[in-house]
Amino acid sequence: MKNTVKDPNFTDAAIPLIVLVILLSASVYLFGDNSSYGPNQIALFMATAVAVVIGLKNGYRWSVIEKAMVKGISLSLGAVLILLSVGALIGTWMLSGTVPTLIYYGLQLLSPSWFYAASCLLCGIVAMSIGSSWTTAATIGVALIGVATGLGLSPAITAGAIVSGAYFGDKISPLSETTNLAPAVAGADLFDHIRHMLWTTVPSFALALLLFTVIGFSSDVSADFARIEQISVVLQQNFSISFLSLIPLFVLLAMAVKKVPAFPTVFIGALLGAIWALFFQQDLIAKMVGTEQSYAIGAVKLIWHTFHAGFSIETGNASLNDLLSGGGMASMLNTVWLVFCAMMFGATIEKIGLLRKFVQSILHFAKSTGSLITSTIATCFATNVLTADQYMSIVMPGRMFKEEYERRGLAPVNLSRTLEDGGTITSPLIPWNTCGAYMHSVLQVSPLDYAMYAFFNLINPVLAIIYAYCGIKILKLTPPDSVVQQAAKA
């Protein structure tokens, strides 16, 4: 007998989402910043179980749901490979002196009053050049967190500045995957999409820079020069500080600009860090290896250990030990666990039609262009929350709303811009989203702490909604040219 599948009703669609929100809220309330180290994963597991029960009730076979889960997890494996490589890179770049050198020069050059705005601008320039917010955060971002610690500044505000700059640059870079994905889904030209995005993106970034500047000059950010001197001395005592130590960073940025795929780029950067450590940090390696074994064997073991467990150093100061230690593939395993759980939940609710049901309900109330664009942004954000994946927040709403935008005579660039305004830049604000979990792993600051300071990511969706209701830069579909007009243009 053939199995009959029923479409979910609104109650079916709401129950797993309500359960997820309740469990995640309870997780944050009970465990605070530690909620992403296990409790959030359990919440996602339990919400997935509820969704599975609803799917079975509506006639879906377990084998079909399980296959969707496996497929959903498989879609995240590319990100997992990058995560593991970033862990290795942070470890070897600590050992090679690349990150310590960035911290050292940052302490000498960056003014405390301008630090937040400068960090945001620097990350924006780098991310725009290489098209990757993740690579920017894992390299420049890690160093800036170290500099902030040295200057006695807020790690949460610094992380907000890093995320703001990284996602601004990523959003408008033609090298970015999401910048290419959004127009592809909406049916728009890439460079038309970028030009149309500038109307919401540039003012949002300018406002963010202004806010970071105001915070920098209005807060008590006078540097503790004794502490800066202490950190600088410790860095020079333990590492060989030289511009040569920055070559792995320049090589990685060059590969990213050349559009070498992210996974090999980051992993080659990690390997280069290991090689650089052998050449430029021989005194440090000899000190860490000791005299109980040969230098060659000890160096190989140390680098091998750094790849999987990260780098740690004893300076005699606990806070400096924390500043100069970190990385390793093992440090990313909790994030991988979170990504797998989130993708499993997202794949399940997509397969059994729960998200589709919500969009159908939304379109019933979205009568005006302003409400349609607002609904799209809200759906992108909700998809980020529920599927925990940045790409899903672009692809799924894009597929669901494309026909409605066309029916209302709106140009595809309106949809592609809205997908980025609501999907791309809200992903790092959610702790269990792949982007939020990644930023937490590399910056060691929870999205719950930095979200309120990620000004660009907060302003951009609001500005996009204001534009939509005011009719600012909302382009209409133009009628196709006649044969005579096309001939005249030719």
N, C-alpha and C positions, 0 to 999 in steps of 0.2 A: 504493500500500500504506500502510495506516494505521500511524503511528509508535506503538510500545508503550513506555510509561513505566513503569519499575520503581521501587518504593519503595527508598530507600537502606537499607543495613544499618548496623550500629553502626560498622564500620570506615570506611565511606564518610563518616559523620558526623564521625568523630574526626579524619580526616586533615587537612582544611583548618584545623581549630581548632588542632591540634598545630603545623602549619606556621606559622600566625599567631603563636602564642605564642613559638615559637623565633625567628622573624624580628623580632618586637617586642622580645624580650629582647636579641637581638643588636644591634638598633638603639640601645636605651638603653645597653648596655654600650660600644658603639663611639663613640657620639656624645653621650651624656649629655643635658644640657638642650637640646641642639640637635637631638635626635632628632625633635621634632615639626615641624622646619623642612625636611622632605623625606624623611628616612629612614623615618619611620613610614608616610608615604604610599606609599612603594615597597613596604614590607612588606604593606600592605593590598592593593595591586595584585597582588602575587605570590600572596598567599593567595586572592584572588578568582580568579586564573587556575587555581589548583589546584581550587577548587570548581567552576569551569566545566567542567574536564576530567571531574570526577566526574559532573556533571550530564549531559554528553554521553554518557558511558558508560552512564548509566541511561536513556537514550532521550530526553532533553530536546533539542529543537531549539535551535540558537544563537539564532534569531530570538525564541524564547520567553524565553530567559535574558536577552538584550539588552533586550527590552521591560521585563522585571522590573527590570533595572538602571536604566533611564531613569525608570521610575516611582518607584523608591527615591530617586533623586537629586531628582526633582521634589518629593517630600515634604519635602525640606530647604530648598526655595527660600524659604519664608516665613522660616525662621531666617536664611538668607543675607541677605535684605533687612534684617532687624533688625541683623545683624552690620555690614553696610556703614553703616547709619545710626548705629550706636553709634560706629564709627570717626570719622564726621563730627562727631558730638556731642562726643566727647572733644576733638577739635581745636578746634572753635569755643568750647567752654567753657573751654579754656585761654586762647584769645585774648580772650574776653570778660571774663576775670577771675573767672569763677564758681568754677572749681576752685582757683585761687590764693587766693581769699577763704576758701573752706572750709578750706584748709590753714592759712592765717594764723590764723583763729579757733580751729581745732583745736589749734594749737601753744600758744595762750594759755590754753585751757580744760581740756584733757585732761591728767590726772595720769599720769605714766609707770607707776606701780604699778597703776593701775586701767585702763590703756589697753586691754589685750587684752579684758578682760571688758566694758568700756564699748563697744568696737567691735562685739563680738558682739551685745550687747543692742540697740544702736542699729540695726544692720542688720536684726535680727529685727523690731523695731517698724516700720521702713520697709517691709520686704518684706511683712509682714502687712497693712499699710495699703494697699499697691498690688498685692499678689499677684504680684510678679515678682522673682525672684532675680537675673535678668540686669540689669534696670534698676537695682536696688539696688547691684549690684557696679560697674556702669559709672558711677555717680554718687557715692554716698556711699563706696563701696569704693575708687575711685580716689583720692579725697581722703584717706581714712584711710591708704592706703599712703604718700602724701606726708607725712602727719603722722608716721607711724612712722619714716620716713627722717629727718625733722627731729629727732625725739626720740632718735635713735640706737637704735631698737628693731628687732627681727627682722622683716623683710618676710615670711618664711615663716610665722611664728606669726600675724602680723597677717592674712595672707591666709587662714589657717585659721580665724581668728575671723570674718572677713568671710563666708566660705563657710558656716560653721556658722550664723551669724545669718540670712543671706539664705535658706538652705534651710529653716530652722525656720519663718520667717515665711511663706515661699512655701507650705510644706506644710500649714499650718493656715488659710490665707486662703481664704475662699469666692470670692475674685476670681481665684485662681490657675487656670491651665488644667489642670495636672496634678491639682489637688484636685477639679476637676470631672470630669476624664477617668476617674480610678480608680473612683469609684462608678458611673459610667455603664457601664463595662466589666463591673463585677462585679454590677450590678443592685441597687445600694444607694441609699438616699436621701442626698443631699449632706450635710445637717446631721447625720444619724445617723452618717455616715462621719467627719465632723470630730470629733464628740463621742467616737467610739470611738478615733480616733487620739490624742486627748489623753492616754490612759492610757500610751502608749509615748513620745509626743513630748515632753510637758512634763517628765517625770523625766529624759529624755535631755538636754534643753536645760539643765535645772538642774545636772546633773552637768558639762556642758560649761562653763557659767559658773563653776562652782566650780574646775574645772581651770585655766581662764584666770586666775582670781583668784589661785590658788596660784602659778602661773608668774609673774604680775606682781609678787607680793610676795616671792617666794623668789629670783628672778633678779636679776642686777645690772642694774637698769633705771634707775639714776639718770640724769636727763637732763643732757645737755651744754648748759647754759644759754647758753654763749657761741655754740654752733652754732645754737641756737634763735633767739638775737638776730640772728645773721648772716643766717639765712634770712628772718626777719621783715623786716629792713632791706632785703634784696634784693627781697622781694615788694612792699614799699611803694615802692621806687625804680622798679620796672618796671611795676607795675600800679596802677590806681586801686582801692584796697581799700574796699569799701562793702557794706552790707547790700543795697543795690540790685542788686548783682551776683549775689545769690542768687535773684532773682525767676525766672530761667529754671528753676531747680531746683523751686521751688514750683509753677510752672505745669505742669511735667512731672508732678510727683507728683499734682497735682489731676486732670490728664487720665487718669492711670493709675487713680486712685480711681473716676473716672467711667466706667471700663471702655472708654475709647477704645482701639482695637486698638493693639498694641505698635508695629508699624512706623510708622504715622503719628504716634503719640505721640513716639517717639524722633526721627523726622526733623523734626517741628515743633520739638522741643527744640533740635535742631542749628541750624535756621533762626533761632530766637529768640536763640541764642547769637551768631550772626553779626550780627544786628541790634543786640544789646546791645553788642557790640564797637564798632560804629560810633558809638554814643552815649556810651559810658562809658570807652573805651580809646583816645581820639583821640590822646593823646600817644604811646602805645605804637605805634599804627599809623603815625603820622607818622615816628617814629624808624625803624621797619622799612621803610617805603616809601622814605625818603631824599628827596633834592632833585632827582634826575635825571628825575623824572616828576611829573605833577600828583598832588595828594593823592587826588582822586576816582578816577582811573584806577588808581593804586597800591593804594588800599584795596580796590577790586573785585578786582584780581589777587591780593592777599594773602588775602582771604577765600575766593576760588575755590581758591587753592592749599591753604588750610587744610582745605577740604572733602576734597580728594583725597589730599593728602600729609601732612596734620597740621600741628601748630604746633611751631616750634622757636625758641629764644631764646638769645642770647649774653649771659651775666651776668658772665663773667670767672672763673667757677668751674665746672669740668667736671661735678661731681656735682650742682650745682644746675641746670645746663643739662639734665641727664637728668631731674631731678625735675619740671621745669616744661615739658617738651617731650613730645609724643606725639600719638596719634590719627591721623585721616585714613582714608579708605576703603581706601587702598592697604595700610595696616597690617593689614587684615583678610583680605587675599587668600590668605595662607598658610593661615589657619584655614578659609576657604572650600574650599580645595583638600583639606584634611584631611577636612572634612565630606563632600565629594563621594566621596572614596575609601572612607570608612567606610560611607556609605550604600550604595554599590555592592556592597561585600562583604556587608553585612547583607541586602540585597534578594536577592542570589544564593543565600545559604544558606537563606533562608526559602522561596524559590520551589522549590528542589529538595528540600525536606523534611528538611533536616539537623537543624534545631532541633526539629521535631516528633518526630524519632526520639529525641533526647535526653530529651525530656519523657516519652515513653512508657517509656523505661528507668528514669527517676527514679521514676515512679509505682509501678513494680513493687516498689520498696524502701520507699516511704513508707507504712508500715502505720499508724502512730499519728498523732494530730492534730499533735503536736509535730513529727514528721518531715515531715508534709505541709507545714506552714507553713515549716519550715526549707528544704525543697526549693523552695518557691515563692520565698523570698528569694534562695536560691542561683541559681535560674533567672533572676530579675529582674536580679541582678548580672551573670550570664553574658551575658544579652541586652544589657546595657549595654556589656559588653566587646566582644561580637562584632558587634552591629549599630551600636554607637556612637551610639545615639539614645535619649534619655530617654523619648520617647513610645512607642517600640517596646518598651521594657522594661516598660511598663505594659500596653499593648494585647495583645501576643503572649502573655505568661504569663497574663494575665487570661482570654483566650479559651481557652487550653489547660487551665487548672485550674478554671474555673468549674463545669463539670459534676461534677468530682470533689468539690468542696466541697459542692455540693447533695446528691450521693449520700451523703455522710457526715453530712448533717443540720446543716451549719455555716451560720450566717447570712451573707448577702452582705458585711456590714461586716467580717467577718474577712478575706475575700479582698481587699477594697478597701484596708483598712489595711495588709495585708501587701505589696500592690503598691507602696504609697508607701514603706513601711519598707525594702523591698529595691530598688526601682527609682528613685524620684524622687531620693533623697538620696545614692545611691552614684554617680550619673552624673558629678558634678564631680571625683571622685577618679581618673578614668581619662583620661590625657592625650589619647587620640585620640577620646574621646567628644565629641559636639558641645558639651556643657556644660563638660567639662574644657578643651577647646580654647578655648572662649569665655573662661573665667576666666583662662586663661593670657594671652590677648590683651589683656584690659582691666587685669588686675592686674600683669602682667609678672612673675609668679611661677609656676613650673612646678608642676602637680599633683604631680609626683614630690617636690617640696620641701614643699608645704603639706599633703599628704594626711595625714601623721601628726599634724598639729595641727588638722585638721578634726574636732574631738572629737565634736560632735553627729552628724555623718555616720557616724562609726565606732561610737558607742555605741548609736544607735537600732536598727540591725539586730540587734545582740547582745541588747539588752534585749527586743526582739520575740521572739527565739528562746527566751529564758528564760521569758517569759510563756507561750509556746506549750507548753513542756514542763511548766510548773507549773500549767497550766490557768487562768491569771489572765486574766479578761475575755475568755474565748473563748465567744462567744454561739452558742447553738443555734437552729436554725430552730424557730419556734413553729407548731403546727398551725393551719390556717386556722379562723377563727371560724365557728361554725355560724350559720345564718340567724337563730335565736332570739337568740344573743349579739349579732349585729350589730344586730338590731332594738332590743335592750335598750340598746345603746350609743347608738343614734340617739335 
